[in-house]
Amino acid sequence: MTTFNLPDLGEGLQEAEIVTWHVNVGDHVVADQPLVSVETEKAVVEVPSPQSGRIATLFAAVGDIVKTGEPLVAFEESKGADAGTVVGSIPSAEAAKPATPTQGTNAKAAPAVRQLAARLGVELAAVAPTGPEGRITRADVEQAAGHPAAADGIEPLRGVRRALAKNMEQAHAEVVPATVTEIAEIGDWPTDADVTMRLIRAIATACRAEPALNAWYFSRDAGRQLHSQIDLGIAMDTEDGLFVPVLRDVAERDQEDLRRGLESMKRDIAARTVPLDELRGQTITLSNFGMFGGIHAALVVLPPQVAIVGAGRIRDAVIARDGNPAVRPVLPLSLTFDHRVIMGGEASRFLAAAKTDLEKSD
């Protein structure tokens, strides 16, 4: 037999969650036929077969987390890995390593599950398996260990929420955040103004005024990378969690092109078919949280980015206009930045430039 391990699904991805198996033990498959759908940080990806052959073993069950390089399936026979597979580099087939008896038992479990059992002090012989072919899953081990996630009804984070938790932990551990706020008076906007398009234009204007905020900072090197192109992350709230697709080169595209790109990304996210490349490489991010509520916010900067712009709820406010009080619509703005690399003056000038652009009538 030969085994096929989870391939590298993209830069920086270390693991994936099994969403759906498209094959069963005993099925005969051909090269490039979909084997399994896995969920990475933000997308569901189909993993194709690297070869033709008959499926002997599925090494993980739906819901299991599999790390890059760990076994996915074993084939009864192999005709060699297919270099044309669409997922990326595929490890060459190696001698099958099916689950072997542990301490005199016939327990079947993937290497990651065995490691978990050892860490939790669980004897696999005493675990009731619920996975395919009588395999022991992570949930089985957690249940046997009395793990809170199994015993006390705590729901493990999966998929998008799991990725978000990891990203927020990284941001909290690394970034030194500071926030400045402003209010833009938008009473001169045309009635059909597109708020998102105006915000995108204002951010592009502000990045030209203060290029330091359109940058990445690398802690290990204590250095920054300034970007001439503005690749804007757009935070999108969904039932599955937070997605941040990227609109590329926003300063050089017209409004209609940007709107088409944004609508296309919304459709892809709703269908969970958004390419991983469209979820990476943001040089600065926009969160229009005001469509749900809230005025100002101290947002989270996700490294290596150094800034995120927040737009609060548009509302009427009493402001001074020509020396007299007037009720006008205003758009609250928040800018959170990494104070390790961005100075307060740079952040304030950035926000002032965005405010000036937003207050224009056209």
N, C-alpha and C positions, 0 to 999 in steps of 0.2 A: 504494500500500500504506500501511497504518498500522501503528504499533508499539504494543505494550502493555508498559509497564515494570513492574518489581516494585513493588507498592504498599506503602505503610506498613502493616505487619502489627501494629503496636502500639507503645506508647510506648517509645522508647529503642532499638528494634531497628534495626540498621544494615545487616544482611545476612542471608542465608538460604542454605542448601545445597539443591541440587536432589536430591530423593529419587526421585521417579517422575514421568515424563511420562505423562499420560492421553490425549494426542493425538499424532498424527504429522503430518508435512508432507503437505498435500493433504487432510486431514480437514476436513469442514465442521462447525462448532460453532455452538451457539446461546448466547445470553446466559445467564450464570450456570452454564453447564456447567463442571465441573472441568477445568482445564487441566493443572495440575501440583501435586504435593505437595512442599512444602519444609519443611526442618527449621530451626527457629529455635533460640533458646537451649535450650529444653527440650521443645518440642512439635513435632509434625508437623502442618502446616496445609495445607489444600487452597486453592488460589488459583483462583477461578472466572473465566470469560471475561467481559470487560466488554461484549462485543458479539457479534453473530452474524457469521459470515464463514468463509472458507476459510483454513486455516493455510498461510502461505507459507514461514516460517522459524522454526526453534527456535534461540534465541540461546545456549543453554547446554546442556551435557550433564549426565547424572546424575553427581553428585559435585562439580560446579562450585559455587563460592561466588559468589552474585550479590548485589550491593549494592542497597539501596533506591534506586529511580529508574533502574536500568540495564535495558536491554531484555530481555524474556522471549520474546515471540513477535511475528511480523509477520503481518498479515492481508492477503490479496489485495484484499479490499474491506471497507469499514467502513460501518456504519449508525449510528455514534455510540456513545459510551461509555454504558453502562447505569449510572445513578446508584444503582440498587438493589442492586448487588453486595454481598455479605456481608463482604468482607474489610476494607473501610474506604474511605478516600478513594482514588479511582483517578485518576491523571493523565489529562488529556484526550488523545485520540489525536493524534499528531503525524505529520509526514511520515516515512515509513520511512527508516531509515538502515541498510540492510543492509551487511554487510562489504564494504569497497571494497578494490581492489588496493593493496598497500603496496609502494613502491619497485619498481613495474613487475611485481609478482607478482599472482596471483589468490588470495592467502591469505585465508581466511575466519576471522575471530576476533572475539569480543565485545570491547568497549572495555576491559574489565578485563584480558582476556588480552593485548591489545596493550600495555597499560601494563606488565604483568608482563614481557613480552618486551623492552620498551625498558629496563626496569630491570635485567634480567639480561643485556642485550647480545645477545639472540638475534635473528637475522634470520628472520622468519617464512617467507620463501621456502624456507628449508632445513629447515623443520619438517614431519615426516610427521603429517598430521592423523588423529585417531581418532574425532572427534566426529561427530554426525549431519550429513548433507549435506557431508561433507568439511571440517567445521569444526575448527579447532585449539583444543584445550582447555588449561587450566592445566597439567594433567599432561604434555601434549605439550611445552609450553614448558620445564617443569622438567626433563623428560628430555633435551631438546636442550641445556640449559644445564649438564647434569651436576649438577643440584641434588641435595644429599644425600638429599632425600626420595625421589628417583627412582633415584639411582645406587647408594646404599649400603643400600637396604632399610629406611630410616627411614620409619615409618608416620606420615603426617600426622594430626594430631588432627582429628576431625570431630564435628559435632553436639554432644552433651551434654559430651563431654570437652573440646572446643574452647571451649565457653562457660565451663566450669569453670576452664580455664587462664587465660582472660582475667579472670574474677572474682577468682581468687586473686592474680594480678598486681596488680590494683587494690587489693585488701586489703593486700597486702604493701607497696605503695608509699605507702599513705595511713594506715592504722590504726597507732596506738601500743598494742600489746596488753600486757595484764597478766593474770595468772591467779591465782585463789585456789581452794582445794580444801576439802572437808569430807567427813564420813562420816555418813550417817544410819543409825541402828539401827532396823531394820524388823521385829523379831521379833514385834511385837504385831499385825501385819497379819493380816486373815482369809486363809484358805488360797486363796480364789478372787480375791484382789486383782488388779486390772489395773494393771500397773506403769506403762504409758503414761498411763492416766487419772490415776493418783496424781501422776505427774510434772507433768502439765498443771495439775492443781489446785494443786500446790505452787508452780509458777511464777506462776500467777495471784495466789496469796496474797503471794508475794514482790514482785510488781509493785505491789500495793497498798501494801505496806510501804515500798518504795523506788521510786517512780514514775520516777525519773531513768533507770532501766535500760530502761524501755519507751519508747524515744525514738529519734529519728533525729538525726544530727549532719551538718551541711553545712559542709564545709571552706571552700568559697569565701566563704561568708557568716560563717564563724566563729560559727555559731548552731545551736541545737538546736530540735527540735520534740517536745514531750511529747505522748504519746497517751493519751487516756482509755480507748480500746478496745484490748484486747490481741489482736492478730492474730499467732498463734503459727506460725512456720515449723517444720515437722517434717522433719528430714533423713531421707531414705529411700535406701538403697543398692540399686541394681539392676545388672543385667549391662551396661546401656547407660551407666551412670554415676550420679552423685548428683543426686537431685531433692529439692527443698525446697518441697512444697506448703504452703498456708497454711490453718490452721483459724481462722476469723474469730470474734472476740468470745468467746473461750474462757471468760472469767470469768462470762458471763451465760447460758451454756448448760448444761443438765444432762448427766450422764455418758452417758446413752443417745444423746442427740442428737450429742454429740461423737464417740462411737464409730461411729455411722452415717456421720457426715461423714468420719471417718478411713478407714473401709472403702471408701467411695465413691471417695476420692482414690486409694487403693491400686489399685483396679480401673482407674481412668482412666489411671494411670501405667503399669500393666502393658500396657494396650492402646495407649499413646502417644496418648491422646485427651484428656488433661488440658487444660482451657482455660488460655490464657496468664494470665488474670486470677487464677487460683488458684495461680500460681507467683510472684506479686509482692505487694509491700506488707507483708512481714513486719515486725512491730515488734520482735520478739525471736525467737530460734530455739532449738530443742531438738534435741540430737544424742544419741540413746540408743545410743551405740556399744558399750556393754557387752554387748549381745546377741550381738556377734561376738567380744568379748574386750577386754581392757584395763581398767585401774583408773581412772587419772586422765589428763587430756589438756590440753594447751594448744591450744585450738581456734582457728579462724579466724573473726574477726568480719567480715562482709561489709557495707561501708557502703551506705546511710547508717545501718544498725543500729549499736548501741553495745554489744550483749552477746549471748552465746550460752551456753546451759547444756548441760553434758555429763553424762550418766549412765553410770557404768562398770559393770563386771560385778558382779552381786550374789554375795556369797560369805560363808562363815562366817568370823568373826574372834573372837579373844579380846578381850573388853572388860571394863571394870570395871562391875559392876552391884551396887548396894547395898554397895559396898566390897569385893566379892569378884570374882575372875575368872569370866567366863562366856563360853560360846561362843554367839554370836548372829549372825543374818544381818545384813549391812550393805550399804548402797547407796552407793558412792563418788560424790561430786558434784564437778564442776569448773565454774567460771565464768570465762570469758575476757571481758574488757571493754576498751573503748577508753579508755585512760587520759588521752586528750586532754580528755574531757568527763565521765568517771566517776571519782570519787574512791575511794580504797581503802576508806574507811569505808562509803561507799554500797554498794560491791560486797560487803563483808563482812556488812553488815546484810541485804542481799538474800539472800545464801546462808544466813545464819542463819535467816531467816524460812522459806525453803524447807525447810531441815532440820527445823525445828520442826513444820511441817505434815506432812512425810513420816513423822515418828515417831509421829504420832497413830494410834490403833488403828482409827479409822473414817474 
